[in-house]
């Protein structure tokens, strides 16, 4: 009887080989994945990276937008530092930013706390406070322009009705800044209030119960519990408000036009950039102003982070050092 000695052959993993007979490398195997995510990187390169790199290149040239670009190196930046109009625009922007951001964040914090403690119509108030943020800024500026009008404004009519003299809001430097800051505050206070409200709802209720057991008053609870635990949210709101406040343009442009009002009191940094780039066709100088604005935003964001955020370990260490120094002084 014939005995079969056949042994089953081991399984062989099938591999796809190129025409030369070699297995595909790892880059070729990952090609479909790269192709799937490539649209994002292509769009980012066209609309994100290229404008940034081109603006750097443009700031080193003198160009009117039509003719040949002329290399000038750092002369645009050198002239920028000695340009009095640029420094006046920075001063105007910083004053408007302070007049709008400080009351806006404080008011948003108070509104958020009130919304958090509200028991009725909470959703209605949330929507009502957020509506100004989605309203057209051009329409809002035109409405506020009529309110602050020198001759027929509602605000002057109210002042005269209570026996006060009318104020030339749109003819005086400080009146122009107050008008622009009021528009910015009205538009963004509800947005920041909603952000603060989200942060308040994330604070555990056990913390408030513990503060209540310890006998803390509502004012002490707000300043010693709510505000410290909201510090990351406050930092976020401060930085986003800084970025938006230093880029104010539409309010000034719609309210005062290209001139920026009497004496250019309403000319902001972005308004000055627009005047040079698209009014005087000095695109290289406009790009230099844009990069100066970028440096300014980074600088003030770092200042905000150091003042509001910072490292919690450093704060705790410095606090312990102050306490130890005070105890040593008392012992002596």
Secondary structure as the mmCIF struct_conf table of DSSP 4:
data_model
#
loop_
_struct_conf.conf_type_id
_struct_conf.id
_struct_conf.beg_label_comp_id
_struct_conf.beg_label_asym_id
_struct_conf.beg_label_seq_id
_struct_conf.end_label_comp_id
_struct_conf.end_label_asym_id
_struct_conf.end_label_seq_id
HELX_LH_PP_P HELX_LH_PP_P1 UNK A 2 UNK A 4
HELX_LH_PP_P HELX_LH_PP_P2 UNK A 8 UNK A 11
STRN STRN1 UNK A 17 UNK A 17
TURN_TY1_P TURN_TY1_P1 UNK A 19 UNK A 20
BEND BEND1 UNK A 21 UNK A 21
HELX_LH_PP_P HELX_LH_PP_P3 UNK A 22 UNK A 22
STRN STRN2 UNK A 23 UNK A 23
HELX_LH_PP_P HELX_LH_PP_P4 UNK A 24 UNK A 25
HELX_RH_AL_P HELX_RH_AL_P1 UNK A 26 UNK A 29
TURN_TY1_P TURN_TY1_P2 UNK A 30 UNK A 30
HELX_RH_AL_P HELX_RH_AL_P2 UNK A 31 UNK A 44
HELX_RH_PI_P HELX_RH_PI_P1 UNK A 45 UNK A 49
HELX_RH_AL_P HELX_RH_AL_P3 UNK A 50 UNK A 59
TURN_TY1_P TURN_TY1_P3 UNK A 60 UNK A 60
STRN STRN3 UNK A 61 UNK A 62
BEND BEND2 UNK A 65 UNK A 67
STRN STRN4 UNK A 70 UNK A 71
TURN_TY1_P TURN_TY1_P4 UNK A 73 UNK A 74
HELX_RH_AL_P HELX_RH_AL_P4 UNK A 75 UNK A 81
TURN_TY1_P TURN_TY1_P5 UNK A 82 UNK A 82
HELX_RH_AL_P HELX_RH_AL_P5 UNK A 84 UNK A 117
BEND BEND3 UNK A 120 UNK A 121
HELX_RH_AL_P HELX_RH_AL_P6 UNK A 122 UNK A 134
BEND BEND4 UNK A 135 UNK A 135
HELX_RH_AL_P HELX_RH_AL_P7 UNK A 137 UNK A 147
TURN_TY1_P TURN_TY1_P6 UNK A 148 UNK A 148
TURN_TY1_P TURN_TY1_P7 UNK A 150 UNK A 152
HELX_RH_AL_P HELX_RH_AL_P8 UNK A 154 UNK A 161
TURN_TY1_P TURN_TY1_P8 UNK A 162 UNK A 163
HELX_LH_PP_P HELX_LH_PP_P5 UNK A 164 UNK A 166
TURN_TY1_P TURN_TY1_P9 UNK A 169 UNK A 171
BEND BEND5 UNK A 172 UNK A 172
HELX_RH_AL_P HELX_RH_AL_P9 UNK A 173 UNK A 201
TURN_TY1_P TURN_TY1_P10 UNK A 202 UNK A 202
BEND BEND6 UNK A 203 UNK A 203
HELX_RH_AL_P HELX_RH_AL_P10 UNK A 205 UNK A 213
TURN_TY1_P TURN_TY1_P11 UNK A 214 UNK A 215
HELX_RH_AL_P HELX_RH_AL_P11 UNK A 218 UNK A 221
HELX_RH_PI_P HELX_RH_PI_P2 UNK A 222 UNK A 226
HELX_RH_AL_P HELX_RH_AL_P12 UNK A 227 UNK A 229
TURN_TY1_P TURN_TY1_P12 UNK A 230 UNK A 230
HELX_RH_AL_P HELX_RH_AL_P13 UNK A 231 UNK A 245
TURN_TY1_P TURN_TY1_P13 UNK A 246 UNK A 247
HELX_RH_AL_P HELX_RH_AL_P14 UNK A 250 UNK A 256
TURN_TY1_P TURN_TY1_P14 UNK A 257 UNK A 260
BEND BEND7 UNK A 261 UNK A 261
HELX_RH_3T_P HELX_RH_3T_P1 UNK A 262 UNK A 264
TURN_TY1_P TURN_TY1_P15 UNK A 265 UNK A 266
HELX_RH_AL_P HELX_RH_AL_P15 UNK A 269 UNK A 274
HELX_RH_PI_P HELX_RH_PI_P3 UNK A 275 UNK A 279
BEND BEND8 UNK A 280 UNK A 280
HELX_RH_AL_P HELX_RH_AL_P16 UNK A 283 UNK A 304
HELX_RH_PI_P HELX_RH_PI_P4 UNK A 305 UNK A 309
HELX_RH_AL_P HELX_RH_AL_P17 UNK A 312 UNK A 331
#
